Amino acid sequence: ASGDAIVKLGRSIPQPDLVWDYLVGLTGAFLLGGILLLFPVSQGDRRMLLLGWLAKMVMALGLMLIYEWYYELDSFDYFFGAINYGGSVTEGWVMGQGTPNIMRLYAIHALVLPHSFHLMKVNTAFVGLGAIYLCYRAAVNFLGREDRRVFYAMLLCPSSLLWSSTLGKDPLVLFGISVYIFGVARWYRHGGILSIAIMG
């Protein structure tokens, strides 16, 4: 029954075996959760990240399925373009050409990992989690203290949880913005060339 639901909800995904696709994505989610267990951060941050990852997986592999069923999304085009990419992934990188550059990133993903829409989405959701965590560390630098409520407020804001968990530009752009914000906050607190380099 669950397999039938996955097939029905994934009607727009350009993938002949949607159950296999979903199981690959679910496996990837568990493996990335295992990476978080080994992440070199404080125990409190690790617990926070694991809870954050659980929330993002409920979104990406649960609620997002309804969204994908109802709407025609750019996500499907990114996935189809990545698995059928005919050009060179090492050439043509031009600053300011966001869509072609991101398509090349997804094409690289398709070259080294299984052709699973849900796995690609899970991996970009992981980038989105990293973006939110960087924003939280920026807030810690700015405030001068830990306050994990800030992390949960950013993570669970509906638009943040949705758009940082989708397959598309949004998690990657958010990560770039978060790196800059982290650099600014670090410069504010500590100064130094490293902070300026992070902003660059």
N, CA, C and O atoms as a DFTB+ gen file, in Angstrom:
800 C
 N C O
     1  1       0.832      -1.204       0.000
     2  2       0.000       0.000       0.000
     3  2       0.867       1.255       0.000
     4  3       0.586       2.212      -0.722
     5  1       1.924       1.244       0.817
     6  2       2.818       2.402       0.856
     7  2       3.524       2.579      -0.485
     8  3       3.750       3.704      -0.929
     9  1       3.874       1.454      -1.132
    10  2       4.494       1.530      -2.447
    11  2       3.565       2.141      -3.471
    12  3       3.992       2.922      -4.322
    13  1       2.279       1.783      -3.390
    14  2       1.289       2.361      -4.303
    15  2       1.184       3.874      -4.098
    16  3       1.059       4.630      -5.062
    17  1       1.238       4.309      -2.836
    18  2       1.152       5.745      -2.537
    19  2       2.357       6.485      -3.110
    20  3       2.225       7.585      -3.647
    21  1       3.533       5.871      -2.988
    22  2       4.746       6.497      -3.515
    23  2       4.653       6.648      -5.030
    24  3       5.046       7.675      -5.585
    25  1       4.131       5.622      -5.693
    26  2       3.973       5.674      -7.152
    27  2       2.952       6.739      -7.537
    28  3       3.173       7.510      -8.471
    29  1       1.838       6.778      -6.817
    30  2       0.786       7.746      -7.146
    31  2       1.266       9.176      -6.915
    32  3       1.060      10.048      -7.760
    33  1       1.904       9.415      -5.773
    34  2       2.344      10.769      -5.444
    35  2       3.507      11.215      -6.322
    36  3       3.717      12.414      -6.510
    37  1       4.260      10.267      -6.856
    38  2       5.414      10.602      -7.687
    39  2       5.121      10.591      -9.168
    40  3       6.021      10.383      -9.982
    41  1       3.868      10.814      -9.526
    42  2       3.439      10.683     -10.926
    43  2       4.218      11.576     -11.896
    44  3       4.349      11.244     -13.074
    45  1       4.741      12.720     -11.399
    46  2       5.436      13.669     -12.283
    47  2       6.953      13.478     -12.290
    48  3       7.658      14.152     -13.042
    49  1       7.458      12.571     -11.463
    50  2       8.909      12.360     -11.382
    51  2       9.350      11.513     -12.573
    52  3       8.806      10.428     -12.778
    53  1      10.315      11.975     -13.361
    54  2      10.768      11.206     -14.538
    55  2      11.649      10.024     -14.134
    56  3      12.870      10.051     -14.290
    57  1      10.999       8.997     -13.615
    58  2      11.702       7.836     -13.068
    59  2      10.792       6.611     -13.223
    60  3       9.665       6.620     -12.728
    61  1      11.269       5.549     -13.907
    62  2      10.401       4.386     -14.144
    63  2      10.123       3.561     -12.886
    64  3       9.057       2.953     -12.788
    65  1      11.037       3.521     -11.931
    66  2      10.850       2.707     -10.726
    67  2      10.851       3.623      -9.502
    68  3      11.896       3.868      -8.899
    69  1       9.684       4.118      -9.151
    70  2       9.578       5.116      -8.092
    71  2       9.791       4.526      -6.703
    72  3      10.275       5.218      -5.808
    73  1       9.439       3.269      -6.513
    74  2       9.656       2.642      -5.203
    75  2      11.152       2.489      -4.951
    76  3      11.640       2.819      -3.870
    77  1      11.880       1.987      -5.950
    78  2      13.348       1.893      -5.826
    79  2      13.937       3.270      -5.571
    80  3      14.788       3.431      -4.697
    81  1      13.490       4.260      -6.329
    82  2      13.975       5.624      -6.201
    83  2      13.800       6.121      -4.756
    84  3      14.715       6.701      -4.172
    85  1      12.622       5.884      -4.202
    86  2      12.331       6.349      -2.837
    87  2      13.202       5.619      -1.813
    88  3      13.719       6.240      -0.885
    89  1      13.365       4.323      -1.977
    90  2      14.172       3.545      -1.027
    91  2      15.641       3.976      -1.062
    92  3      16.308       3.986      -0.028
    93  1      16.139       4.328      -2.235
    94  2      17.506       4.843      -2.335
    95  2      17.612       6.167      -1.576
    96  3      18.580       6.397      -0.850
    97  1      16.615       7.031      -1.747
    98  2      16.609       8.292      -1.017
    99  2      16.535       8.089       0.482
   100  3      17.217       8.781       1.238
   101  1      15.711       7.144       0.921
   102  2      15.577       6.848       2.355
   103  2      16.891       6.308       2.922
   104  3      17.289       6.663       4.031
   105  1      17.555       5.451       2.154
   106  2      18.864       4.936       2.579
   107  2      19.869       6.069       2.717
   108  3      20.629       6.120       3.684
   109  1      19.871       6.977       1.748
   110  2      20.757       8.132       1.818
   111  2      20.491       8.985       3.042
   112  3      21.422       9.506       3.656
   113  1      19.213       9.130       3.403
   114  2      18.850       9.930       4.579
   115  2      19.432       9.313       5.848
   116  3      19.943      10.028       6.710
   117  1      19.357       7.990       5.962
   118  2      19.919       7.313       7.141
   119  2      21.444       7.432       7.170
   120  3      22.030       7.635       8.233
   121  1      22.083       7.306       6.013
   122  2      23.541       7.428       5.966
   123  2      23.994       8.830       6.359
   124  3      24.982       8.983       7.077
   125  1      23.288       9.841       5.901
   126  2      23.640      11.214       6.260
   127  2      23.380      11.465       7.744
   128  3      24.114      12.219       8.382
   129  1      22.349      10.842       8.292
   130  2      22.130      10.918       9.732
   131  2      23.298      10.317      10.491
   132  3      23.696      10.826      11.539
   133  1      23.855       9.215       9.951
   134  2      25.038       8.611      10.572
   135  2      26.237       9.535      10.521
   136  3      27.033       9.571      11.459
   137  1      26.376      10.290       9.429
   138  2      27.461      11.263       9.336
   139  2      27.306      12.332      10.417
   140  3      28.293      12.773      11.006
   141  1      26.066      12.745      10.675
   142  2      25.835      13.750      11.723
   143  2      26.257      13.233      13.101
   144  3      26.698      14.006      13.951
   145  1      26.120      11.921      13.315
   146  2      26.548      11.344      14.591
   147  2      28.053      11.498      14.797
   148  3      28.528      11.550      15.932
   149  1      28.798      11.569      13.696
   150  2      30.256      11.689      13.764
   151  2      30.740      13.121      13.576
   152  3      31.943      13.379      13.607
   153  1      29.818      14.048      13.383
   154  2      30.171      15.435      13.078
   155  2      30.913      16.055      14.266
   156  3      30.465      15.923      15.405
   157  1      32.045      16.730      14.014
   158  2      32.871      17.255      15.115
   159  2      32.319      18.556      15.713
   160  3      32.914      19.624      15.570
   161  1      31.175      18.440      16.381
   162  2      30.567      19.580      17.072
   163  2      30.243      19.145      18.493
   164  3      30.408      17.976      18.840
   165  1      29.784      20.079      19.314
   166  2      29.433      19.749      20.695
   167  2      28.265      18.774      20.724
   168  3      27.511      18.662      19.758
   169  1      28.124      18.074      21.841
   170  2      27.038      17.114      21.982
   171  2      25.680      17.797      21.813
   172  3      24.771      17.240      21.199
   173  1      25.549      19.010      22.363
   174  2      24.297      19.740      22.228
   175  2      23.978      20.088      20.785
   176  3      22.832      19.965      20.353
   177  1      24.988      20.522      20.036
   178  2      24.785      20.835      18.618
   179  2      24.487      19.576      17.813
   180  3      23.686      19.606      16.880
   181  1      25.127      18.478      18.173
   182  2      24.884      17.221      17.440
   183  2      23.434      16.776      17.627
   184  3      22.778      16.377      16.665
   185  1      22.938      16.844      18.850
   186  2      21.545      16.492      19.105
   187  2      20.611      17.425      18.335
   188  3      19.617      16.986      17.755
   189  1      20.941      18.704      18.337
   190  2      20.151      19.697      17.618
   191  2      20.118      19.394      16.119
   192  3      19.062      19.466      15.490
   193  1      21.277      19.055      15.552
   194  2      21.355      18.747      14.130
   195  2      20.580      17.479      13.782
   196  3      19.935      17.415      12.735
   197  1      20.639      16.480      14.644
   198  2      19.898      15.237      14.391
   199  2      18.394      15.487      14.419
   200  3      17.658      14.948      13.592
   201  1      17.938      16.297      15.361
   202  2      16.514      16.646      15.401
   203  2      16.137      17.470      14.171
   204  3      15.060      17.301      13.599
   205  1      17.041      18.363      13.775
   206  2      16.812      19.146      12.566
   207  2      16.732      18.267      11.331
   208  3      15.893      18.484      10.457
   209  1      17.613      17.267      11.264
   210  2      17.612      16.354      10.120
   211  2      16.329      15.524      10.088
   212  3      15.785      15.261       9.015
   213  1      15.849      15.115      11.251
   214  2      14.589      14.375      11.314
   215  2      13.444      15.238      10.768
   216  3      12.616      14.763       9.991
   217  1      13.407      16.505      11.182
   218  2      12.356      17.406      10.688
   219  2      12.453      17.583       9.176
   220  3      11.433      17.613       8.487
   221  1      13.672      17.700       8.661
   222  2      13.837      17.896       7.223
   223  2      13.467      16.641       6.442
   224  3      12.974      16.740       5.318
   225  1      13.694      15.470       7.013
   226  2      13.321      14.242       6.323
   227  2      11.814      14.018       6.339
   228  3      11.255      13.474       5.386
   229  1      11.154      14.435       7.420
   230  2       9.691      14.400       7.418
   231  2       9.159      15.273       6.282
   232  3       8.187      14.925       5.611
   233  1       9.820      16.414       6.084
   234  2       9.416      17.306       4.994
   235  2       9.779      16.708       3.635
   236  3       8.910      16.567       2.774
   237  1      11.059      16.352       3.429
   238  2      11.537      15.953       2.101
   239  2      10.960      14.618       1.640
   240  3      10.633      14.463       0.463
   241  1      10.831      13.659       2.546
   242  2      10.383      12.321       2.164
   243  2       8.952      12.029       2.602
   244  3       8.456      10.916       2.426
   245  1       8.296      13.031       3.171
   246  2       6.918      12.865       3.600
   247  2       6.021      13.931       2.995
   248  3       5.400      13.713       1.955
   249  1       5.954      15.080       3.645
   250  2       5.045      16.143       3.219
   251  2       5.330      16.634       1.804
   252  3       4.412      17.002       1.071
   253  1       6.603      16.636       1.426
   254  2       6.978      17.116       0.090
   255  2       6.359      16.254      -1.019
   256  3       6.154      16.740      -2.131
   257  1       6.063      14.997      -0.732
   258  2       5.482      14.122      -1.754
   259  2       4.127      14.653      -2.213
   260  3       3.790      14.570      -3.394
   261  1       3.352      15.200      -1.275
   262  2       2.053      15.766      -1.634
   263  2       2.243      17.001      -2.506
   264  3       1.526      17.206      -3.485
   265  1       3.220      17.818      -2.131
   266  2       3.538      19.030      -2.890
   267  2       3.971      18.664      -4.312
   268  3       3.558      19.299      -5.282
   269  1       4.806      17.636      -4.417
   270  2       5.293      17.196      -5.733
   271  2       4.169      16.585      -6.562
   272  3       4.183      16.690      -7.789
   273  1       3.222      15.965      -5.928
   274  2       2.083      15.373      -6.636
   275  2       1.187      16.450      -7.229
   276  3       0.659      16.294      -8.330
   277  1       1.019      17.547      -6.492
   278  2       0.047      18.577      -6.872
   279  2       0.600      19.568      -7.897
   280  3      -0.133      20.019      -8.778
   281  1       1.899      19.914      -7.786
   282  2       2.472      20.968      -8.616
   283  2       3.471      20.411      -9.633
   284  3       4.131      19.398      -9.399
   285  1       3.558      21.101     -10.756
   286  2       4.649      20.859     -11.704
   287  2       5.834      21.708     -11.252
   288  3       5.746      22.936     -11.263
   289  1       6.933      21.082     -10.857
   290  2       8.041      21.783     -10.210
   291  2       9.295      21.791     -11.076
   292  3       9.486      20.929     -11.934
   293  1      10.150      22.793     -10.828
   294  2      11.468      22.825     -11.467
   295  2      12.312      21.627     -11.043
   296  3      13.230      21.223     -11.758
   297  1      12.003      21.064      -9.886
   298  2      12.761      19.912      -9.384
   299  2      12.821      18.790     -10.404
   300  3      13.864      18.164     -10.589
   301  1      11.699      18.537     -11.064
   302  2      11.650      17.448     -12.042
   303  2      12.562      17.745     -13.237
   304  3      13.205      16.844     -13.777
   305  1      12.608      19.010     -13.640
   306  2      13.470      19.398     -14.753
   307  2      14.947      19.284     -14.378
   308  3      15.764      18.847     -15.188
   309  1      15.286      19.678     -13.147
   310  2      16.672      19.553     -12.704
   311  2      17.103      18.083     -12.703
   312  3      18.199      17.745     -13.151
   313  1      16.230      17.227     -12.197
   314  2      16.578      15.807     -12.144
   315  2      16.708      15.215     -13.548
   316  3      17.685      14.528     -13.847
   317  1      15.732      15.480     -14.398
   318  2      15.768      14.957     -15.762
   319  2      16.987      15.486     -16.507
   320  3      17.666      14.739     -17.211
   321  1      17.262      16.785     -16.347
   322  2      18.421      17.380     -17.008
   323  2      19.725      16.807     -16.516
   324  3      20.667      16.641     -17.291
   325  1      19.794      16.500     -15.220
   326  2      21.031      15.966     -14.637
   327  2      21.335      14.561     -15.132
   328  3      22.475      14.255     -15.482
   329  1      20.311      13.701     -15.164
   330  2      20.570      12.309     -15.552
   331  2      20.725      12.162     -17.068
   332  3      21.187      11.128     -17.551
   333  1      20.337      13.202     -17.815
   334  2      20.487      13.163     -19.277
   335  2      21.450      14.232     -19.777
   336  3      21.412      14.616     -20.946
   337  1      22.306      14.703     -18.892
   338  2      23.211      15.807     -19.241
   339  2      24.201      15.347     -20.299
   340  3      24.888      14.340     -20.129
   341  1      24.266      16.098     -21.392
   342  2      25.119      15.689     -22.496
   343  2      26.402      16.474     -22.642
   344  3      27.263      16.114     -23.445
   345  1      26.542      17.553     -21.871
   346  2      27.720      18.398     -22.013
   347  2      28.818      18.032     -21.026
   348  3      28.733      17.034     -20.311
   349  1      29.845      18.861     -21.007
   350  2      30.960      18.669     -20.084
   351  2      30.616      19.325     -18.747
   352  3      30.149      20.464     -18.705
   353  1      30.851      18.595     -17.661
   354  2      30.579      19.158     -16.332
   355  2      31.754      19.991     -15.827
   356  3      31.655      20.638     -14.785
   357  1      32.854      19.976     -16.556
   358  2      34.028      20.745     -16.122
   359  2      34.186      22.055     -16.884
   360  3      35.018      22.886     -16.520
   361  1      33.395      22.246     -17.936
   362  2      33.514      23.452     -18.750
   363  2      32.232      24.272     -18.692
   364  3      31.154      23.756     -18.398
   365  1      32.378      25.566     -18.980
   366  2      31.210      26.424     -19.087
   367  2      30.765      27.090     -17.801
   368  3      29.709      27.722     -17.763
   369  1      31.566      26.954     -16.732
   370  2      31.200      27.595     -15.477
   371  2      31.414      29.096     -15.599
   372  3      32.539      29.553     -15.804
   373  1      30.344      29.857     -15.475
   374  2      30.409      31.313     -15.614
   375  2      29.698      31.948     -14.424
   376  3      28.557      31.608     -14.111
   377  1      30.393      32.881     -13.764
   378  2      29.792      33.601     -12.645
   379  2      28.535      34.336     -13.101
   380  3      28.544      35.037     -14.112
   381  1      27.459      34.166     -12.345
   382  2      26.209      34.839     -12.661
   383  2      25.229      33.998     -13.453
   384  3      24.064      34.373     -13.585
   385  1      25.681      32.855     -13.989
   386  2      24.777      31.966     -14.719
   387  2      24.320      30.863     -13.769
   388  3      24.794      29.728     -13.827
   389  1      23.388      31.231     -12.896
   390  2      22.985      30.344     -11.808
   391  2      22.401      29.022     -12.259
   392  3      22.833      27.962     -11.805
   393  1      21.417      29.075     -13.154
   394  2      20.734      27.836     -13.539
   395  2      21.669      26.845     -14.239
   396  3      21.681      25.675     -13.859
   397  1      22.461      27.262     -15.253
   398  2      23.381      26.299     -15.873
   399  2      24.418      25.745     -14.892
   400  3      24.759      24.564     -14.945
   401  1      24.916      26.604     -13.996
   402  2      25.910      26.134     -13.026
   403  2      25.311      25.104     -12.079
   404  3      25.946      24.092     -11.781
   405  1      24.103      25.352     -11.608
   406  2      23.461      24.411     -10.690
   407  2      23.120      23.118     -11.417
   408  3      23.214      22.037     -10.835
   409  1      22.726      23.217     -12.682
   410  2      22.470      22.006     -13.461
   411  2      23.737      21.158     -13.575
   412  3      23.668      19.930     -13.525
   413  1      24.895      21.808     -13.728
   414  2      26.153      21.052     -13.792
   415  2      26.430      20.360     -12.454
   416  3      26.910      19.227     -12.424
   417  1      26.125      21.044     -11.354
   418  2      26.311      20.411     -10.039
   419  2      25.454      19.150      -9.918
   420  3      25.920      18.117      -9.436
   421  1      24.214      19.242     -10.355
   422  2      23.344      18.063     -10.297
   423  2      23.805      16.989     -11.285
   424  3      23.647      15.797     -11.022
   425  1      24.368      17.403     -12.409
   426  2      24.904      16.431     -13.365
   427  2      26.084      15.674     -12.755
   428  3      26.233      14.472     -12.976
   429  1      26.922      16.378     -11.986
   430  2      28.026      15.714     -11.283
   431  2      27.469      14.715     -10.275
   432  3      27.975      13.600     -10.153
   433  1      26.428      15.119      -9.557
   434  2      25.758      14.211      -8.619
   435  2      25.317      12.944      -9.344
   436  3      25.515      11.835      -8.849
   437  1      24.711      13.122     -10.532
   438  2      24.217      11.979     -11.301
   439  2      25.341      11.099     -11.832
   440  3      25.136       9.910     -12.076
   441  1      26.525      11.676     -12.012
   442  2      27.663      10.890     -12.492
   443  2      28.206       9.946     -11.425
   444  3      28.696       8.862     -11.741
   445  1      28.120      10.358     -10.162
   446  2      28.795       9.589      -9.104
   447  2      27.833       8.842      -8.181
   448  3      28.263       7.971      -7.426
   449  1      26.543       9.168      -8.229
   450  2      25.580       8.537      -7.330
   451  2      24.408       7.974      -8.137
   452  3      24.213       8.361      -9.289
   453  1      23.629       7.068      -7.550
   454  2      22.494       6.484      -8.283
   455  2      21.525       7.552      -8.798
   456  3      21.383       8.620      -8.203
   457  1      20.877       7.245      -9.893
   458  2      19.923       8.170     -10.507
   459  2      18.594       8.107      -9.763
   460  3      17.611       7.551     -10.254
   461  1      18.589       8.683      -8.582
   462  2      17.402       8.688      -7.738
   463  2      16.995      10.129      -7.450
   464  3      17.773      10.907      -6.898
   465  1      15.772      10.472      -7.828
   466  2      15.245      11.809      -7.561
   467  2      15.247      12.094      -6.064
   468  3      15.651      13.173      -5.631
   469  1      14.792      11.121      -5.277
   470  2      14.688      11.345      -3.841
   471  2      16.064      11.421      -3.182
   472  3      16.233      12.155      -2.208
   473  1      17.041      10.686      -3.687
   474  2      18.395      10.799      -3.150
   475  2      18.962      12.183      -3.443
   476  3      19.585      12.796      -2.575
   477  1      18.752      12.675      -4.650
   478  2      19.237      14.005      -4.999
   479  2      18.576      15.061      -4.106
   480  3      19.224      16.004      -3.653
   481  1      17.288      14.882      -3.867
   482  2      16.557      15.814      -2.996
   483  2      17.069      15.731      -1.555
   484  3      17.242      16.758      -0.900
   485  1      17.312      14.515      -1.061
   486  2      17.832      14.337       0.301
   487  2      19.197      15.013       0.448
   488  3      19.470      15.657       1.460
   489  1      20.037      14.865      -0.551
   490  2      21.378      15.462      -0.470
   491  2      21.318      16.989      -0.490
   492  3      22.092      17.650       0.203
   493  1      20.405      17.549      -1.282
   494  2      20.279      19.004      -1.269
   495  2      19.636      19.475       0.031
   496  3      19.939      20.568       0.510
   497  1      18.754      18.663       0.604
   498  2      18.187      18.999       1.914
   499  2      19.274      19.020       2.984
   500  3      19.209      19.811       3.924
   501  1      20.270      18.152       2.840
   502  2      21.392      18.132       3.779
   503  2      22.207      19.420       3.657
   504  3      22.663      19.971       4.658
   505  1      22.385      19.895       2.417
   506  2      23.035      21.192       2.203
   507  2      22.208      22.290       2.864
   508  3      22.759      23.208       3.471
   509  1      20.878      22.192       2.743
   510  2      19.997      23.160       3.383
   511  2      20.129      23.159       4.892
   512  3      20.099      24.215       5.524
   513  1      20.277      21.973       5.477
   514  2      20.497      21.889       6.926
   515  2      21.811      22.558       7.298
   516  3      21.886      23.274       8.296
   517  1      22.851      22.328       6.495
   518  2      24.135      22.986       6.734
   519  2      24.019      24.490       6.676
   520  3      24.668      25.199       7.445
   521  1      23.183      24.989       5.755
   522  2      22.977      26.434       5.622
   523  2      22.337      27.001       6.886
   524  3      22.763      28.038       7.394
   525  1      21.327      26.323       7.382
   526  2      20.638      26.805       8.586
   527  2      21.564      26.727       9.800
   528  3      21.532      27.602      10.666
   529  1      22.385      25.684       9.863
   530  2      23.332      25.566      10.974
   531  2      24.369      26.693      10.919
   532  3      24.727      27.256      11.953
   533  1      24.849      27.022       9.720
   534  2      25.800      28.134       9.592
   535  2      25.161      29.452      10.038
   536  3      25.810      30.270      10.690
   537  1      23.890      29.653       9.684
   538  2      23.188      30.855      10.142
   539  2      23.093      30.866      11.666
   540  3      23.228      31.912      12.301
   541  1      22.860      29.693      12.238
   542  2      22.800      29.619      13.705
   543  2      24.151      29.962      14.323
   544  3      24.214      30.706      15.301
   545  1      25.237      29.423      13.755
   546  2      26.569      29.740      14.294
   547  2      26.871      31.230      14.126
   548  3      27.553      31.821      14.963
   549  1      26.371      31.835      13.059
   550  2      26.515      33.277      12.891
   551  2      25.788      34.008      14.015
   552  3      26.302      34.983      14.564
   553  1      24.581      33.531      14.356
   554  2      23.813      34.148      15.444
   555  2      24.550      34.015      16.775
   556  3      24.537      34.936      17.592
   557  1      25.194      32.862      16.990
   558  2      25.970      32.657      18.222
   559  2      27.130      33.649      18.283
   560  3      27.398      34.232      19.333
   561  1      27.812      33.836      17.162
   562  2      28.900      34.822      17.102
   563  2      28.392      36.220      17.417
   564  3      29.034      36.974      18.148
   565  1      27.237      36.560      16.861
   566  2      26.679      37.899      17.056
   567  2      26.205      38.107      18.499
   568  3      26.452      39.153      19.100
   569  1      25.517      37.087      19.045
   570  2      24.979      37.213      20.399
   571  2      26.042      37.026      21.471
   572  3      25.929      37.550      22.579
   573  1      27.083      36.263      21.120
   574  2      28.114      35.947      22.101
   575  2      27.724      34.836      23.046
   576  3      28.357      34.662      24.088
   577  1      26.688      34.073      22.704
   578  2      26.250      32.957      23.557
   579  2      25.413      31.978      22.723
   580  3      24.905      32.317      21.655
   581  1      25.290      30.770      23.241
   582  2      24.443      29.760      22.608
   583  2      22.982      30.022      22.961
   584  3      22.661      30.357      24.101
   585  1      22.113      29.869      21.990
   586  2      20.669      29.902      22.214
   587  2      20.028      29.072      21.112
   588  3      19.687      29.595      20.051
   589  1      19.866      27.791      21.363
   590  2      19.438      26.865      20.310
   591  2      18.002      27.101      19.865
   592  3      17.568      26.550      18.853
   593  1      17.272      27.904      20.603
   594  2      15.933      28.280      20.139
   595  2      16.021      29.015      18.798
   596  3      15.107      28.931      17.978
   597  1      17.118      29.728      18.584
   598  2      17.307      30.450      17.316
   599  2      17.382      29.455      16.159
   600  3      16.789      29.677      15.104
   601  1      18.113      28.360      16.362
   602  2      18.223      27.327      15.321
   603  2      16.852      26.759      14.983
   604  3      16.488      26.667      13.811
   605  1      16.095      26.381      16.000
   606  2      14.785      25.776      15.752
   607  2      13.821      26.775      15.121
   608  3      12.993      26.399      14.291
   609  1      13.924      28.045      15.508
   610  2      13.062      29.067      14.903
   611  2      13.359      29.204      13.411
   612  3      12.441      29.315      12.599
   613  1      14.649      29.197      13.052
   614  2      15.017      29.294      11.628
   615  2      14.625      28.030      10.877
   616  3      14.092      28.100       9.769
   617  1      14.887      26.877      11.480
   618  2      14.614      25.596      10.818
   619  2      13.131      25.396      10.575
   620  3      12.727      24.994       9.484
   621  1      12.316      25.675      11.584
   622  2      10.899      25.328      11.531
   623  2      10.016      26.424      10.950
   624  3       8.802      26.246      10.843
   625  1      10.603      27.548      10.575
   626  2       9.849      28.536       9.807
   627  2       9.364      27.827       8.534
   628  3      10.192      27.313       7.781
   629  1       8.050      27.783       8.271
   630  2       7.536      26.937       7.179
   631  2       8.235      27.135       5.836
   632  3       8.563      26.158       5.163
   633  1       8.466      28.388       5.439
   634  2       9.109      28.600       4.142
   635  2      10.554      28.109       4.151
   636  3      11.038      27.592       3.144
   637  1      11.242      28.265       5.274
   638  2      12.619      27.794       5.387
   639  2      12.667      26.270       5.327
   640  3      13.491      25.699       4.613
   641  1      11.791      25.618       6.073
   642  2      11.784      24.153       6.097
   643  2      11.449      23.581       4.728
   644  3      12.039      22.588       4.302
   645  1      10.506      24.206       4.042
   646  2      10.118      23.726       2.714
   647  2      11.218      23.948       1.694
   648  3      11.678      22.998       1.060
   649  1      11.649      25.202       1.529
   650  2      12.535      25.525       0.417
   651  2      13.977      25.090       0.652
   652  3      14.751      25.009      -0.302
   653  1      14.359      24.806       1.900
   654  2      15.700      24.265       2.133
   655  2      15.701      22.744       2.056
   656  3      16.727      22.109       2.301
   657  1      14.551      22.154       1.715
   658  2      14.438      20.692       1.643
   659  2      14.055      20.209       0.253
   660  3      13.714      19.039       0.077
   661  1      14.105      21.089      -0.730
   662  2      13.671      20.730      -2.072
   663  2      14.857      20.537      -3.003
   664  3      15.975      20.952      -2.697
   665  1      14.604      19.907      -4.135
   666  2      15.628      19.752      -5.162
   667  2      15.510      20.963      -6.088
   668  3      14.540      21.093      -6.835
   669  1      16.493      21.834      -6.030
   670  2      16.459      23.037      -6.837
   671  2      17.577      23.977      -6.451
   672  3      18.576      23.566      -5.861
   673  1      17.405      25.236      -6.786
   674  2      18.420      26.245      -6.474
   675  2      18.433      26.607      -4.992
   676  3      19.477      26.941      -4.433
   677  1      17.265      26.535      -4.368
   678  2      17.066      27.186      -3.082
   679  2      18.036      26.744      -1.981
   680  3      18.630      27.607      -1.335
   681  1      18.226      25.434      -1.734
   682  2      19.165      25.047      -0.674
   683  2      20.600      25.491      -0.971
   684  3      21.340      25.850      -0.055
   685  1      20.989      25.467      -2.242
   686  2      22.354      25.822      -2.608
   687  2      22.586      27.326      -2.477
   688  3      23.628      27.761      -1.988
   689  1      21.601      28.116      -2.922
   690  2      21.705      29.572      -2.773
   691  2      21.699      29.957      -1.297
   692  3      22.462      30.822      -0.867
   693  1      20.827      29.302      -0.524
   694  2      20.774      29.570       0.916
   695  2      22.111      29.258       1.573
   696  3      22.538      29.978       2.476
   697  1      22.776      28.195       1.133
   698  2      24.075      27.844       1.709
   699  2      25.092      28.945       1.420
   700  3      25.850      29.335       2.309
   701  1      25.116      29.448       0.189
   702  2      26.043      30.527      -0.155
   703  2      25.788      31.777       0.671
   704  3      26.728      32.407       1.155
   705  1      24.524      32.138       0.834
   706  2      24.175      33.294       1.655
   707  2      24.604      33.068       3.102
   708  3      25.104      33.984       3.755
   709  1      24.410      31.858       3.596
   710  2      24.742      31.537       4.988
   711  2      26.247      31.626       5.245
   712  3      26.672      32.072       6.311
   713  1      27.047      31.203       4.271
   714  2      28.501      31.328       4.414
   715  2      28.876      32.799       4.575
   716  3      29.703      33.150       5.417
   717  1      28.261      33.655       3.760
   718  2      28.555      35.089       3.849
   719  2      28.118      35.650       5.210
   720  3      28.863      36.394       5.847
   721  1      26.918      35.291       5.642
   722  2      26.414      35.771       6.937
   723  2      27.332      35.319       8.069
   724  3      27.615      36.084       8.991
   725  1      27.793      34.072       7.992
   726  2      28.695      33.554       9.013
   727  2      29.996      34.354       9.035
   728  3      30.512      34.682      10.103
   729  1      30.524      34.667       7.843
   730  2      31.749      35.460       7.769
   731  2      31.579      36.837       8.366
   732  3      32.454      37.322       9.084
   733  1      30.435      37.480       8.067
   734  2      30.162      38.815       8.620
   735  2      30.079      38.761      10.141
   736  3      30.669      39.596      10.826
   737  1      29.342      37.770      10.675
   738  2      29.182      37.663      12.122
   739  2      30.510      37.341      12.802
   740  3      30.793      37.833      13.894
   741  1      31.318      36.510      12.148
   742  2      32.627      36.178      12.719
   743  2      33.534      37.412      12.725
   744  3      34.270      37.651      13.683
   745  1      33.469      38.182      11.650
   746  2      34.263      39.419      11.592
   747  2      33.820      40.401      12.672
   748  3      34.646      41.061      13.302
   749  1      32.502      40.490      12.879
   750  2      31.958      41.381      13.907
   751  2      32.499      41.013      15.287
   752  3      32.820      41.892      16.088
   753  1      32.599      39.708      15.562
   754  2      33.016      39.259      16.887
   755  2      34.535      39.172      17.020
   756  3      35.088      39.542      18.056
   757  1      35.222      38.679      15.964
   758  2      36.649      38.361      16.094
   759  2      37.548      39.180      15.155
   760  3      38.750      39.297      15.394
   761  1      36.962      39.749      14.081
   762  2      37.799      40.417      13.100
   763  2      38.651      39.400      12.352
   764  3      38.348      38.207      12.366
   765  1      39.719      39.864      11.696
   766  2      40.685      38.956      11.091
   767  2      40.478      38.696       9.627
   768  3      39.385      38.847       9.081
   769  1      41.588      38.292       8.999
   770  2      41.584      37.993       7.562
   771  2      40.709      36.793       7.230
   772  3      40.062      36.769       6.182
   773  1      40.682      35.786       8.120
   774  2      39.899      34.586       7.842
   775  2      38.417      34.932       7.668
   776  3      37.751      34.403       6.778
   777  1      37.913      35.816       8.515
   778  2      36.506      36.221       8.410
   779  2      36.236      36.893       7.072
   780  3      35.203      36.643       6.453
   781  1      37.151      37.740       6.620
   782  2      37.006      38.425       5.342
   783  2      37.064      37.403       4.195
   784  3      36.329      37.511       3.214
   785  1      37.948      36.418       4.340
   786  2      38.063      35.375       3.317
   787  2      36.773      34.569       3.221
   788  3      36.346      34.217       2.121
   789  1      36.147      34.274       4.357
   790  2      34.879      33.543       4.358
   791  2      33.810      34.351       3.646
   792  3      33.012      33.794       2.893
   793  1      33.783      35.656       3.874
   794  2      32.810      36.522       3.199
   795  2      33.025      36.550       1.694
   796  3      32.075      36.706       0.927
   797  1      34.302      36.396       1.266
   798  2      34.622      36.459      -0.157
   799  2      34.170      35.231      -0.892
   800  3      34.366      35.128      -2.103
